[in-house]
Amino acid sequence: MFQFTPTLEYNDLDPDSNYLIRVSGYGEALLRANGERLKPTKYEKGFEEFKEFPLPKNLIKDGQLKISFDKPDEEHLNWRKQSRVTDVWLIKQK
């Protein structure tokens, strides 16, 4: 499925674990976790390069997570040049 700004929901997460959200695609990825904009530790904008966002534990203390993306202001760009998300991984870290 292709979406410029997907929404993903996760249940039954371990609130005591550390998680990383990894995103690939092209351009910007303005990621929100449970409504809060996350700050990336890695932010590459090229095609199929990665952006990584550590997930603060306080956002998943109930075990629930909703990932959404704000749409960047790119109306002036041809749709082929607009940002897009192709893959999202929620990675549980040890």
C-alpha positions as CSV (number, residue, x, y, z in Angstrom):
1,M,0.0,0.0,0.0
2,F,1.3,3.5,-0.9
3,Q,0.5,6.5,1.3
4,F,2.2,9.9,1.6
5,T,1.3,10.1,5.3
6,P,0.4,6.7,6.8
7,T,-1.1,6.1,10.2
8,L,-0.1,3.0,12.1
9,E,-1.4,1.6,15.4
10,Y,0.3,-0.8,17.8
11,N,-1.1,-2.6,20.9
12,D,0.4,-4.6,23.7
13,L,3.8,-2.9,23.6
14,D,6.1,-3.5,26.6
15,P,6.2,-0.2,28.5
16,D,9.5,-1.2,30.1
17,S,11.3,-1.8,26.8
18,N,13.1,0.7,24.6
19,Y,11.8,1.1,21.0
20,L,13.2,2.7,17.9
21,I,11.1,3.8,15.0
22,R,12.9,3.5,11.7
23,V,11.5,5.1,8.5
24,S,12.6,4.9,4.9
25,G,11.2,6.8,1.9
26,Y,12.1,10.1,0.3
27,G,12.4,13.6,1.7
28,E,10.8,14.6,4.9
29,A,9.2,12.4,7.6
30,L,7.5,14.5,10.2
31,L,6.7,11.7,12.6
32,R,4.3,11.9,15.6
33,A,3.9,9.2,18.3
34,N,0.7,9.4,20.2
35,G,0.3,13.0,19.0
36,E,3.8,14.1,20.0
37,R,6.4,15.1,17.4
38,L,9.5,13.0,17.8
39,K,13.1,14.2,17.3
40,P,15.2,12.0,15.1
41,T,18.7,10.8,15.9
42,K,19.3,10.1,12.2
43,Y,17.7,11.9,9.4
44,E,18.7,11.1,5.8
45,K,16.4,12.4,3.0
46,G,17.6,10.4,0.0
47,F,15.5,7.7,-1.6
48,E,15.4,4.6,0.6
49,E,17.7,6.2,3.2
50,F,16.8,6.0,6.9
51,K,15.4,8.2,9.6
52,E,15.5,7.0,13.2
53,F,13.4,8.2,16.1
54,P,13.9,6.9,19.7
55,L,10.5,6.3,21.3
56,P,10.2,7.8,24.8
57,K,8.9,5.3,27.3
58,N,6.4,7.8,28.8
59,L,4.5,7.7,25.4
60,I,3.7,4.0,25.7
61,K,3.1,3.5,29.4
62,D,-0.3,2.1,28.5
63,G,1.2,-0.2,25.8
64,Q,-0.6,1.7,23.0
65,L,1.1,3.5,20.1
66,K,-0.3,5.5,17.2
67,I,2.3,6.7,14.6
68,S,1.2,9.4,12.3
69,F,3.0,11.9,10.0
70,D,2.4,15.6,9.5
71,K,2.3,16.5,5.8
72,P,5.1,18.9,4.9
73,D,4.3,22.0,2.9
74,E,5.3,20.8,-0.6
75,E,2.3,21.9,-2.7
76,H,4.7,23.8,-4.9
77,L,6.5,20.6,-5.9
78,N,5.4,18.1,-8.6
79,W,4.0,15.0,-6.8
80,R,7.0,13.0,-8.0
81,K,9.3,15.3,-5.9
82,Q,7.1,15.3,-2.8
83,S,8.1,13.5,0.4
84,R,6.8,10.0,0.9
85,V,7.2,7.2,3.4
86,T,7.8,3.7,2.0
87,D,8.6,1.6,5.1
88,V,8.1,2.0,8.9
89,W,9.7,-0.4,11.4
90,L,9.0,-0.4,15.2
91,I,12.1,-2.1,16.6
92,K,12.3,-3.4,20.2
93,Q,15.8,-2.8,21.5
94,K,17.5,-4.9,24.2
